[in-house]
Amino acid sequence: MIKVNVDRRGSGSPLVLLHGIGHRWQAWQPVLDLLAAEHEVIALDLPGFGLSPDLPPGYTHDLVGTMRVLPELFRTPSARN
């Protein structure tokens, strides 16, 4: 099971924020509270960035490798820290 570091705040319709390559969830810090006023904001460190562990063996550090793990993260609440 893949786990990632998550900052979650607010309530309402969910809004997932994904940072760019080489960054972390804190890239969204300037707008998090504004967005959380109307949404449940979920900002995460993609695998291998910030405080999230690296991708499992066999996964590549590119768009394809990252896209392989994202569906699992959103299907499995226990995958989030």
PyMOL Python script that loads the backbone (N, CA, C, O; Angstrom):
from pymol import cmd

cmd.read_pdbstr("""\
ATOM      1  N   MET A   1       0.839  -1.178   0.000  1.00  0.00           N
ATOM      2  CA  MET A   1       0.000   0.000   0.000  1.00  0.00           C
ATOM      3  C   MET A   1       0.887   1.245   0.000  1.00  0.00           C
ATOM      4  O   MET A   1       1.892   1.306   0.708  1.00  0.00           O
ATOM      5  N   ILE A   2       0.508   2.212  -0.785  1.00  0.00           N
ATOM      6  CA  ILE A   2       1.255   3.451  -0.918  1.00  0.00           C
ATOM      7  C   ILE A   2       0.675   4.489   0.033  1.00  0.00           C
ATOM      8  O   ILE A   2      -0.542   4.662   0.100  1.00  0.00           O
ATOM      9  N   LYS A   3       1.546   5.184   0.772  1.00  0.00           N
ATOM     10  CA  LYS A   3       1.104   6.244   1.672  1.00  0.00           C
ATOM     11  C   LYS A   3       1.749   7.557   1.233  1.00  0.00           C
ATOM     12  O   LYS A   3       2.862   7.580   0.707  1.00  0.00           O
ATOM     13  N   VAL A   4       1.018   8.645   1.462  1.00  0.00           N
ATOM     14  CA  VAL A   4       1.565   9.964   1.158  1.00  0.00           C
ATOM     15  C   VAL A   4       1.259  10.915   2.306  1.00  0.00           C
ATOM     16  O   VAL A   4       0.334  10.691   3.087  1.00  0.00           O
ATOM     17  N   ASN A   5       2.043  11.971   2.397  1.00  0.00           N
ATOM     18  CA  ASN A   5       1.822  13.035   3.368  1.00  0.00           C
ATOM     19  C   ASN A   5       0.728  13.961   2.836  1.00  0.00           C
ATOM     20  O   ASN A   5       0.778  14.403   1.689  1.00  0.00           O
ATOM     21  N   VAL A   6      -0.262  14.247   3.690  1.00  0.00           N
ATOM     22  CA  VAL A   6      -1.416  15.039   3.258  1.00  0.00           C
ATOM     23  C   VAL A   6      -1.699  16.168   4.243  1.00  0.00           C
ATOM     24  O   VAL A   6      -1.600  15.976   5.455  1.00  0.00           O
ATOM     25  N   ASP A   7      -2.049  17.334   3.731  1.00  0.00           N
ATOM     26  CA  ASP A   7      -2.625  18.417   4.523  1.00  0.00           C
ATOM     27  C   ASP A   7      -4.063  18.550   4.058  1.00  0.00           C
ATOM     28  O   ASP A   7      -4.318  18.815   2.883  1.00  0.00           O
ATOM     29  N   ARG A   8      -5.008  18.367   4.981  1.00  0.00           N
ATOM     30  CA  ARG A   8      -6.428  18.403   4.635  1.00  0.00           C
ATOM     31  C   ARG A   8      -7.105  19.420   5.539  1.00  0.00           C
ATOM     32  O   ARG A   8      -6.903  19.420   6.753  1.00  0.00           O
ATOM     33  N   ARG A   9      -7.922  20.299   4.928  1.00  0.00           N
ATOM     34  CA  ARG A   9      -8.633  21.308   5.714  1.00  0.00           C
ATOM     35  C   ARG A   9      -9.898  21.734   4.999  1.00  0.00           C
ATOM     36  O   ARG A   9     -10.059  21.501   3.801  1.00  0.00           O
ATOM     37  N   GLY A  10     -10.799  22.366   5.751  1.00  0.00           N
ATOM     38  CA  GLY A  10     -12.029  22.882   5.193  1.00  0.00           C
ATOM     39  C   GLY A  10     -13.102  21.822   5.051  1.00  0.00           C
ATOM     40  O   GLY A  10     -12.914  20.667   5.434  1.00  0.00           O
ATOM     41  N   SER A  11     -14.231  22.236   4.493  1.00  0.00           N
ATOM     42  CA  SER A  11     -15.332  21.315   4.237  1.00  0.00           C
ATOM     43  C   SER A  11     -16.060  21.784   2.983  1.00  0.00           C
ATOM     44  O   SER A  11     -15.912  22.923   2.539  1.00  0.00           O
ATOM     45  N   GLY A  12     -16.832  20.889   2.440  1.00  0.00           N
ATOM     46  CA  GLY A  12     -17.528  21.178   1.189  1.00  0.00           C
ATOM     47  C   GLY A  12     -17.077  20.207   0.126  1.00  0.00           C
ATOM     48  O   GLY A  12     -16.579  19.124   0.434  1.00  0.00           O
ATOM     49  N   SER A  13     -17.249  20.590  -1.125  1.00  0.00           N
ATOM     50  CA  SER A  13     -16.831  19.705  -2.216  1.00  0.00           C
ATOM     51  C   SER A  13     -15.307  19.562  -2.182  1.00  0.00           C
ATOM     52  O   SER A  13     -14.595  20.537  -1.943  1.00  0.00           O
ATOM     53  N   PRO A  14     -14.807  18.340  -2.422  1.00  0.00           N
ATOM     54  CA  PRO A  14     -13.362  18.132  -2.344  1.00  0.00           C
ATOM     55  C   PRO A  14     -12.615  18.796  -3.494  1.00  0.00           C
ATOM     56  O   PRO A  14     -13.083  18.829  -4.632  1.00  0.00           O
ATOM     57  N   LEU A  15     -11.449  19.320  -3.164  1.00  0.00           N
ATOM     58  CA  LEU A  15     -10.556  19.944  -4.136  1.00  0.00           C
ATOM     59  C   LEU A  15      -9.160  19.395  -3.861  1.00  0.00           C
ATOM     60  O   LEU A  15      -8.597  19.640  -2.794  1.00  0.00           O
ATOM     61  N   VAL A  16      -8.603  18.660  -4.807  1.00  0.00           N
ATOM     62  CA  VAL A  16      -7.282  18.052  -4.649  1.00  0.00           C
ATOM     63  C   VAL A  16      -6.249  18.942  -5.332  1.00  0.00           C
ATOM     64  O   VAL A  16      -6.405  19.321  -6.493  1.00  0.00           O
ATOM     65  N   LEU A  17      -5.192  19.269  -4.590  1.00  0.00           N
ATOM     66  CA  LEU A  17      -4.119  20.114  -5.113  1.00  0.00           C
ATOM     67  C   LEU A  17      -2.857  19.279  -5.266  1.00  0.00           C
ATOM     68  O   LEU A  17      -2.364  18.708  -4.293  1.00  0.00           O
ATOM     69  N   LEU A  18      -2.337  19.209  -6.478  1.00  0.00           N
ATOM     70  CA  LEU A  18      -1.115  18.466  -6.772  1.00  0.00           C
ATOM     71  C   LEU A  18      -0.011  19.452  -7.126  1.00  0.00           C
ATOM     72  O   LEU A  18      -0.187  20.305  -7.996  1.00  0.00           O
ATOM     73  N   HIS A  19       1.110  19.335  -6.460  1.00  0.00           N
ATOM     74  CA  HIS A  19       2.247  20.222  -6.724  1.00  0.00           C
ATOM     75  C   HIS A  19       2.991  19.787  -7.979  1.00  0.00           C
ATOM     76  O   HIS A  19       2.784  18.686  -8.490  1.00  0.00           O
ATOM     77  N   GLY A  20       3.850  20.657  -8.462  1.00  0.00           N
ATOM     78  CA  GLY A  20       4.695  20.334  -9.601  1.00  0.00           C
ATOM     79  C   GLY A  20       5.862  19.444  -9.198  1.00  0.00           C
ATOM     80  O   GLY A  20       6.134  19.261  -8.011  1.00  0.00           O
ATOM     81  N   ILE A  21       6.543  18.898 -10.183  1.00  0.00           N
ATOM     82  CA  ILE A  21       7.681  18.027  -9.931  1.00  0.00           C
ATOM     83  C   ILE A  21       8.774  18.822  -9.212  1.00  0.00           C
ATOM     84  O   ILE A  21       9.095  19.948  -9.591  1.00  0.00           O
ATOM     85  N   GLY A  22       9.334  18.213  -8.172  1.00  0.00           N
ATOM     86  CA  GLY A  22      10.401  18.847  -7.412  1.00  0.00           C
ATOM     87  C   GLY A  22       9.899  19.770  -6.322  1.00  0.00           C
ATOM     88  O   GLY A  22      10.687  20.515  -5.740  1.00  0.00           O
ATOM     89  N   HIS A  23       8.622  19.742  -6.032  1.00  0.00           N
ATOM     90  CA  HIS A  23       8.072  20.638  -5.012  1.00  0.00           C
ATOM     91  C   HIS A  23       7.397  19.802  -3.938  1.00  0.00           C
ATOM     92  O   HIS A  23       7.692  18.614  -3.805  1.00  0.00           O
ATOM     93  N   ARG A  24       6.498  20.400  -3.170  1.00  0.00           N
ATOM     94  CA  ARG A  24       5.757  19.713  -2.104  1.00  0.00           C
ATOM     95  C   ARG A  24       4.454  20.452  -1.862  1.00  0.00           C
ATOM     96  O   ARG A  24       4.211  21.499  -2.463  1.00  0.00           O
ATOM     97  N   TRP A  25       3.602  19.909  -0.974  1.00  0.00           N
ATOM     98  CA  TRP A  25       2.263  20.477  -0.782  1.00  0.00           C
ATOM     99  C   TRP A  25       2.303  21.934  -0.345  1.00  0.00           C
ATOM    100  O   TRP A  25       1.369  22.682  -0.631  1.00  0.00           O
ATOM    101  N   GLN A  26       3.362  22.354   0.340  1.00  0.00           N
ATOM    102  CA  GLN A  26       3.445  23.726   0.831  1.00  0.00           C
ATOM    103  C   GLN A  26       3.454  24.765  -0.285  1.00  0.00           C
ATOM    104  O   GLN A  26       3.294  25.955  -0.015  1.00  0.00           O
ATOM    105  N   ALA A  27       3.635  24.341  -1.522  1.00  0.00           N
ATOM    106  CA  ALA A  27       3.551  25.278  -2.649  1.00  0.00           C
ATOM    107  C   ALA A  27       2.180  25.946  -2.680  1.00  0.00           C
ATOM    108  O   ALA A  27       2.038  27.057  -3.190  1.00  0.00           O
ATOM    109  N   TRP A  28       1.167  25.264  -2.132  1.00  0.00           N
ATOM    110  CA  TRP A  28      -0.207  25.778  -2.118  1.00  0.00           C
ATOM    111  C   TRP A  28      -0.516  26.619  -0.883  1.00  0.00           C
ATOM    112  O   TRP A  28      -1.625  27.142  -0.778  1.00  0.00           O
ATOM    113  N   GLN A  29       0.409  26.767   0.046  1.00  0.00           N
ATOM    114  CA  GLN A  29       0.182  27.463   1.312  1.00  0.00           C
ATOM    115  C   GLN A  29      -0.489  28.834   1.147  1.00  0.00           C
ATOM    116  O   GLN A  29      -1.400  29.140   1.916  1.00  0.00           O
ATOM    117  N   PRO A  30      -0.086  29.671   0.186  1.00  0.00           N
ATOM    118  CA  PRO A  30      -0.700  30.997   0.079  1.00  0.00           C
ATOM    119  C   PRO A  30      -2.205  30.992  -0.203  1.00  0.00           C
ATOM    120  O   PRO A  30      -2.885  31.976   0.088  1.00  0.00           O
ATOM    121  N   VAL A  31      -2.734  29.900  -0.765  1.00  0.00           N
ATOM    122  CA  VAL A  31      -4.159  29.887  -1.126  1.00  0.00           C
ATOM    123  C   VAL A  31      -4.981  28.845  -0.366  1.00  0.00           C
ATOM    124  O   VAL A  31      -6.195  28.769  -0.556  1.00  0.00           O
ATOM    125  N   LEU A  32      -4.348  28.047   0.484  1.00  0.00           N
ATOM    126  CA  LEU A  32      -5.060  26.957   1.151  1.00  0.00           C
ATOM    127  C   LEU A  32      -6.256  27.443   1.960  1.00  0.00           C
ATOM    128  O   LEU A  32      -7.355  26.909   1.810  1.00  0.00           O
ATOM    129  N   ASP A  33      -6.067  28.431   2.802  1.00  0.00           N
ATOM    130  CA  ASP A  33      -7.176  28.878   3.644  1.00  0.00           C
ATOM    131  C   ASP A  33      -8.288  29.533   2.827  1.00  0.00           C
ATOM    132  O   ASP A  33      -9.464  29.405   3.168  1.00  0.00           O
ATOM    133  N   LEU A  34      -7.930  30.223   1.768  1.00  0.00           N
ATOM    134  CA  LEU A  34      -8.955  30.817   0.894  1.00  0.00           C
ATOM    135  C   LEU A  34      -9.800  29.727   0.243  1.00  0.00           C
ATOM    136  O   LEU A  34     -11.026  29.830   0.199  1.00  0.00           O
ATOM    137  N   LEU A  35      -9.156  28.703  -0.252  1.00  0.00           N
ATOM    138  CA  LEU A  35      -9.880  27.601  -0.889  1.00  0.00           C
ATOM    139  C   LEU A  35     -10.678  26.795   0.138  1.00  0.00           C
ATOM    140  O   LEU A  35     -11.777  26.324  -0.157  1.00  0.00           O
ATOM    141  N   ALA A  36     -10.123  26.638   1.344  1.00  0.00           N
ATOM    142  CA  ALA A  36     -10.788  25.852   2.383  1.00  0.00           C
ATOM    143  C   ALA A  36     -12.045  26.537   2.910  1.00  0.00           C
ATOM    144  O   ALA A  36     -12.854  25.899   3.584  1.00  0.00           O
ATOM    145  N   ALA A  37     -12.221  27.801   2.622  1.00  0.00           N
ATOM    146  CA  ALA A  37     -13.446  28.488   3.041  1.00  0.00           C
ATOM    147  C   ALA A  37     -14.667  27.918   2.331  1.00  0.00           C
ATOM    148  O   ALA A  37     -15.786  28.048   2.828  1.00  0.00           O
ATOM    149  N   GLU A  38     -14.466  27.282   1.168  1.00  0.00           N
ATOM    150  CA  GLU A  38     -15.591  26.751   0.397  1.00  0.00           C
ATOM    151  C   GLU A  38     -15.452  25.281   0.013  1.00  0.00           C
ATOM    152  O   GLU A  38     -16.395  24.688  -0.510  1.00  0.00           O
ATOM    153  N   HIS A  39     -14.279  24.684   0.268  1.00  0.00           N
ATOM    154  CA  HIS A  39     -14.016  23.309  -0.163  1.00  0.00           C
ATOM    155  C   HIS A  39     -13.315  22.518   0.927  1.00  0.00           C
ATOM    156  O   HIS A  39     -12.716  23.086   1.841  1.00  0.00           O
ATOM    157  N   GLU A  40     -13.397  21.205   0.815  1.00  0.00           N
ATOM    158  CA  GLU A  40     -12.478  20.352   1.552  1.00  0.00           C
ATOM    159  C   GLU A  40     -11.230  20.288   0.685  1.00  0.00           C
ATOM    160  O   GLU A  40     -11.249  19.696  -0.393  1.00  0.00           O
ATOM    161  N   VAL A  41     -10.149  20.895   1.152  1.00  0.00           N
ATOM    162  CA  VAL A  41      -8.921  20.983   0.366  1.00  0.00           C
ATOM    163  C   VAL A  41      -7.986  19.862   0.794  1.00  0.00           C
ATOM    164  O   VAL A  41      -7.719  19.670   1.980  1.00  0.00           O
ATOM    165  N   ILE A  42      -7.496  19.129  -0.193  1.00  0.00           N
ATOM    166  CA  ILE A  42      -6.578  18.019   0.037  1.00  0.00           C
ATOM    167  C   ILE A  42      -5.305  18.325  -0.750  1.00  0.00           C
ATOM    168  O   ILE A  42      -5.261  18.178  -1.972  1.00  0.00           O
ATOM    169  N   ALA A  43      -4.266  18.756  -0.022  1.00  0.00           N
ATOM    170  CA  ALA A  43      -2.973  19.050  -0.642  1.00  0.00           C
ATOM    171  C   ALA A  43      -2.011  17.954  -0.204  1.00  0.00           C
ATOM    172  O   ALA A  43      -1.863  17.701   0.992  1.00  0.00           O
ATOM    173  N   LEU A  44      -1.364  17.310  -1.149  1.00  0.00           N
ATOM    174  CA  LEU A  44      -0.510  16.181  -0.789  1.00  0.00           C
ATOM    175  C   LEU A  44       0.874  16.305  -1.393  1.00  0.00           C
ATOM    176  O   LEU A  44       1.092  16.972  -2.405  1.00  0.00           O
ATOM    177  N   ASP A  45       1.801  15.631  -0.723  1.00  0.00           N
ATOM    178  CA  ASP A  45       3.139  15.456  -1.281  1.00  0.00           C
ATOM    179  C   ASP A  45       3.072  14.227  -2.170  1.00  0.00           C
ATOM    180  O   ASP A  45       2.777  13.132  -1.692  1.00  0.00           O
ATOM    181  N   LEU A  46       3.340  14.394  -3.448  1.00  0.00           N
ATOM    182  CA  LEU A  46       3.390  13.239  -4.343  1.00  0.00           C
ATOM    183  C   LEU A  46       4.470  12.273  -3.866  1.00  0.00           C
ATOM    184  O   LEU A  46       5.416  12.701  -3.205  1.00  0.00           O
ATOM    185  N   PRO A  47       4.358  10.988  -4.178  1.00  0.00           N
ATOM    186  CA  PRO A  47       5.365  10.019  -3.745  1.00  0.00           C
ATOM    187  C   PRO A  47       6.776  10.439  -4.156  1.00  0.00           C
ATOM    188  O   PRO A  47       7.034  10.795  -5.306  1.00  0.00           O
ATOM    189  N   GLY A  48       7.686  10.385  -3.167  1.00  0.00           N
ATOM    190  CA  GLY A  48       9.078  10.745  -3.405  1.00  0.00           C
ATOM    191  C   GLY A  48       9.377  12.223  -3.214  1.00  0.00           C
ATOM    192  O   GLY A  48      10.512  12.654  -3.417  1.00  0.00           O
ATOM    193  N   PHE A  49       8.374  13.005  -2.824  1.00  0.00           N
ATOM    194  CA  PHE A  49       8.562  14.442  -2.610  1.00  0.00           C
ATOM    195  C   PHE A  49       8.087  14.822  -1.216  1.00  0.00           C
ATOM    196  O   PHE A  49       7.247  14.138  -0.631  1.00  0.00           O
ATOM    197  N   GLY A  50       8.633  15.925  -0.681  1.00  0.00           N
ATOM    198  CA  GLY A  50       8.231  16.369   0.644  1.00  0.00           C
ATOM    199  C   GLY A  50       8.434  15.261   1.664  1.00  0.00           C
ATOM    200  O   GLY A  50       9.513  14.673   1.745  1.00  0.00           O
ATOM    201  N   LEU A  51       7.392  14.976   2.443  1.00  0.00           N
ATOM    202  CA  LEU A  51       7.470  13.932   3.469  1.00  0.00           C
ATOM    203  C   LEU A  51       6.877  12.600   3.028  1.00  0.00           C
ATOM    204  O   LEU A  51       6.739  11.688   3.844  1.00  0.00           O
ATOM    205  N   SER A  52       6.530  12.473   1.767  1.00  0.00           N
ATOM    206  CA  SER A  52       5.984  11.203   1.265  1.00  0.00           C
ATOM    207  C   SER A  52       7.113  10.250   0.902  1.00  0.00           C
ATOM    208  O   SER A  52       8.118  10.662   0.322  1.00  0.00           O
ATOM    209  N   PRO A  53       6.947   8.968   1.245  1.00  0.00           N
ATOM    210  CA  PRO A  53       7.964   7.994   0.859  1.00  0.00           C
ATOM    211  C   PRO A  53       8.070   7.864  -0.661  1.00  0.00           C
ATOM    212  O   PRO A  53       7.178   8.267  -1.407  1.00  0.00           O
ATOM    213  N   ASP A  54       9.162   7.302  -1.077  1.00  0.00           N
ATOM    214  CA  ASP A  54       9.423   7.106  -2.505  1.00  0.00           C
ATOM    215  C   ASP A  54       8.398   6.156  -3.126  1.00  0.00           C
ATOM    216  O   ASP A  54       7.690   5.439  -2.419  1.00  0.00           O
ATOM    217  N   LEU A  55       8.334   6.165  -4.438  1.00  0.00           N
ATOM    218  CA  LEU A  55       7.487   5.218  -5.159  1.00  0.00           C
ATOM    219  C   LEU A  55       7.995   3.800  -4.921  1.00  0.00           C
ATOM    220  O   LEU A  55       9.190   3.600  -4.703  1.00  0.00           O
ATOM    221  N   PRO A  56       7.104   2.819  -4.960  1.00  0.00           N
ATOM    222  CA  PRO A  56       7.547   1.428  -4.781  1.00  0.00           C
ATOM    223  C   PRO A  56       8.448   0.987  -5.933  1.00  0.00           C
ATOM    224  O   PRO A  56       8.447   1.602  -7.000  1.00  0.00           O
ATOM    225  N   PRO A  57       9.212  -0.075  -5.715  1.00  0.00           N
ATOM    226  CA  PRO A  57      10.034  -0.621  -6.799  1.00  0.00           C
ATOM    227  C   PRO A  57       9.162  -0.928  -8.018  1.00  0.00           C
ATOM    228  O   PRO A  57       8.029  -1.392  -7.886  1.00  0.00           O
ATOM    229  N   GLY A  58       9.704  -0.665  -9.188  1.00  0.00           N
ATOM    230  CA  GLY A  58       8.981  -0.935 -10.422  1.00  0.00           C
ATOM    231  C   GLY A  58       8.186   0.250 -10.942  1.00  0.00           C
ATOM    232  O   GLY A  58       7.655   0.204 -12.051  1.00  0.00           O
ATOM    233  N   TYR A  59       8.099   1.318 -10.144  1.00  0.00           N
ATOM    234  CA  TYR A  59       7.401   2.527 -10.578  1.00  0.00           C
ATOM    235  C   TYR A  59       8.438   3.550 -11.010  1.00  0.00           C
ATOM    236  O   TYR A  59       9.485   3.682 -10.375  1.00  0.00           O
ATOM    237  N   THR A  60       8.156   4.269 -12.079  1.00  0.00           N
ATOM    238  CA  THR A  60       9.085   5.280 -12.576  1.00  0.00           C
ATOM    239  C   THR A  60       8.707   6.660 -12.046  1.00  0.00           C
ATOM    240  O   THR A  60       7.533   6.956 -11.826  1.00  0.00           O
ATOM    241  N   HIS A  61       9.724   7.500 -11.843  1.00  0.00           N
ATOM    242  CA  HIS A  61       9.493   8.876 -11.387  1.00  0.00           C
ATOM    243  C   HIS A  61       9.195   9.765 -12.587  1.00  0.00           C
ATOM    244  O   HIS A  61      10.009  10.595 -12.990  1.00  0.00           O
ATOM    245  N   ASP A  62       8.025   9.571 -13.137  1.00  0.00           N
ATOM    246  CA  ASP A  62       7.560  10.397 -14.250  1.00  0.00           C
ATOM    247  C   ASP A  62       6.043  10.443 -14.180  1.00  0.00           C
ATOM    248  O   ASP A  62       5.453   9.909 -13.241  1.00  0.00           O
ATOM    249  N   LEU A  63       5.415  11.059 -15.136  1.00  0.00           N
ATOM    250  CA  LEU A  63       3.969  11.193 -15.124  1.00  0.00           C
ATOM    251  C   LEU A  63       3.274   9.830 -15.114  1.00  0.00           C
ATOM    252  O   LEU A  63       2.291   9.640 -14.398  1.00  0.00           O
ATOM    253  N   VAL A  64       3.777   8.893 -15.898  1.00  0.00           N
ATOM    254  CA  VAL A  64       3.167   7.573 -15.968  1.00  0.00           C
ATOM    255  C   VAL A  64       3.248   6.860 -14.608  1.00  0.00           C
ATOM    256  O   VAL A  64       2.255   6.302 -14.141  1.00  0.00           O
ATOM    257  N   GLY A  65       4.413   6.880 -13.982  1.00  0.00           N
ATOM    258  CA  GLY A  65       4.582   6.220 -12.686  1.00  0.00           C
ATOM    259  C   GLY A  65       3.722   6.849 -11.616  1.00  0.00           C
ATOM    260  O   GLY A  65       3.121   6.145 -10.805  1.00  0.00           O
ATOM    261  N   THR A  66       3.657   8.167 -11.603  1.00  0.00           N
ATOM    262  CA  THR A  66       2.840   8.864 -10.610  1.00  0.00           C
ATOM    263  C   THR A  66       1.361   8.599 -10.842  1.00  0.00           C
ATOM    264  O   THR A  66       0.616   8.393  -9.884  1.00  0.00           O
ATOM    265  N   MET A  67       0.928   8.600 -12.086  1.00  0.00           N
ATOM    266  CA  MET A  67      -0.478   8.360 -12.394  1.00  0.00           C
ATOM    267  C   MET A  67      -0.899   6.935 -12.023  1.00  0.00           C
ATOM    268  O   MET A  67      -2.082   6.682 -11.797  1.00  0.00           O
ATOM    269  N   ARG A  68       0.041   6.021 -11.961  1.00  0.00           N
ATOM    270  CA  ARG A  68      -0.293   4.658 -11.537  1.00  0.00           C
ATOM    271  C   ARG A  68      -0.703   4.601 -10.076  1.00  0.00           C
ATOM    272  O   ARG A  68      -1.524   3.764  -9.701  1.00  0.00           O
ATOM    273  N   VAL A  69      -0.142   5.486  -9.234  1.00  0.00           N
ATOM    274  CA  VAL A  69      -0.431   5.409  -7.802  1.00  0.00           C
ATOM    275  C   VAL A  69      -1.593   6.308  -7.365  1.00  0.00           C
ATOM    276  O   VAL A  69      -2.221   6.030  -6.343  1.00  0.00           O
ATOM    277  N   LEU A  70      -1.892   7.363  -8.099  1.00  0.00           N
ATOM    278  CA  LEU A  70      -2.931   8.290  -7.656  1.00  0.00           C
ATOM    279  C   LEU A  70      -4.305   7.643  -7.476  1.00  0.00           C
ATOM    280  O   LEU A  70      -4.958   7.925  -6.471  1.00  0.00           O
ATOM    281  N   PRO A  71      -4.773   6.804  -8.377  1.00  0.00           N
ATOM    282  CA  PRO A  71      -6.088   6.180  -8.136  1.00  0.00           C
ATOM    283  C   PRO A  71      -6.146   5.405  -6.821  1.00  0.00           C
ATOM    284  O   PRO A  71      -7.164   5.444  -6.129  1.00  0.00           O
ATOM    285  N   GLU A  72      -5.078   4.706  -6.469  1.00  0.00           N
ATOM    286  CA  GLU A  72      -5.056   3.963  -5.210  1.00  0.00           C
ATOM    287  C   GLU A  72      -5.149   4.906  -4.010  1.00  0.00           C
ATOM    288  O   GLU A  72      -5.807   4.590  -3.019  1.00  0.00           O
ATOM    289  N   LEU A  73      -4.499   6.046  -4.098  1.00  0.00           N
ATOM    290  CA  LEU A  73      -4.528   6.996  -2.987  1.00  0.00           C
ATOM    291  C   LEU A  73      -5.933   7.483  -2.690  1.00  0.00           C
ATOM    292  O   LEU A  73      -6.290   7.679  -1.528  1.00  0.00           O
ATOM    293  N   PHE A  74      -6.728   7.678  -3.717  1.00  0.00           N
ATOM    294  CA  PHE A  74      -8.063   8.216  -3.518  1.00  0.00           C
ATOM    295  C   PHE A  74      -9.107   7.137  -3.252  1.00  0.00           C
ATOM    296  O   PHE A  74     -10.203   7.448  -2.786  1.00  0.00           O
ATOM    297  N   ARG A  75      -8.796   5.901  -3.532  1.00  0.00           N
ATOM    298  CA  ARG A  75      -9.709   4.791  -3.225  1.00  0.00           C
ATOM    299  C   ARG A  75      -9.541   4.308  -1.798  1.00  0.00           C
ATOM    300  O   ARG A  75     -10.477   3.766  -1.211  1.00  0.00           O
ATOM    301  N   THR A  76      -8.347   4.502  -1.229  1.00  0.00           N
ATOM    302  CA  THR A  76      -8.004   3.918   0.061  1.00  0.00           C
ATOM    303  C   THR A  76      -7.733   4.995   1.094  1.00  0.00           C
ATOM    304  O   THR A  76      -6.626   5.531   1.127  1.00  0.00           O
ATOM    305  N   PRO A  77      -8.712   5.339   1.952  1.00  0.00           N
ATOM    306  CA  PRO A  77      -8.475   6.384   2.965  1.00  0.00           C
ATOM    307  C   PRO A  77      -7.291   6.082   3.865  1.00  0.00           C
ATOM    308  O   PRO A  77      -6.615   7.013   4.302  1.00  0.00           O
ATOM    309  N   SER A  78      -7.013   4.826   4.158  1.00  0.00           N
ATOM    310  CA  SER A  78      -5.901   4.496   5.050  1.00  0.00           C
ATOM    311  C   SER A  78      -4.546   4.739   4.393  1.00  0.00           C
ATOM    312  O   SER A  78      -3.521   4.662   5.071  1.00  0.00           O
ATOM    313  N   ALA A  79      -4.512   5.031   3.092  1.00  0.00           N
ATOM    314  CA  ALA A  79      -3.246   5.293   2.419  1.00  0.00           C
ATOM    315  C   ALA A  79      -2.741   6.690   2.730  1.00  0.00           C
ATOM    316  O   ALA A  79      -1.591   7.015   2.434  1.00  0.00           O
ATOM    317  N   ARG A  80      -3.580   7.508   3.318  1.00  0.00           N
ATOM    318  CA  ARG A  80      -3.178   8.891   3.618  1.00  0.00           C
ATOM    319  C   ARG A  80      -2.690   8.980   5.053  1.00  0.00           C
ATOM    320  O   ARG A  80      -3.251   8.354   5.952  1.00  0.00           O
ATOM    321  N   ASN A  81      -1.638   9.766   5.257  1.00  0.00           N
ATOM    322  CA  ASN A  81      -1.143  10.030   6.618  1.00  0.00           C
ATOM    323  C   ASN A  81      -1.976  11.095   7.274  1.00  0.00           C
ATOM    324  O   ASN A  81      -1.720  11.458   8.422  1.00  0.00           O
TER     325      ASN A  81
END
""", "prot")
cmd.dss("prot")
cmd.show_as("cartoon", "prot")
cmd.util.cbc("prot")
cmd.orient("prot")
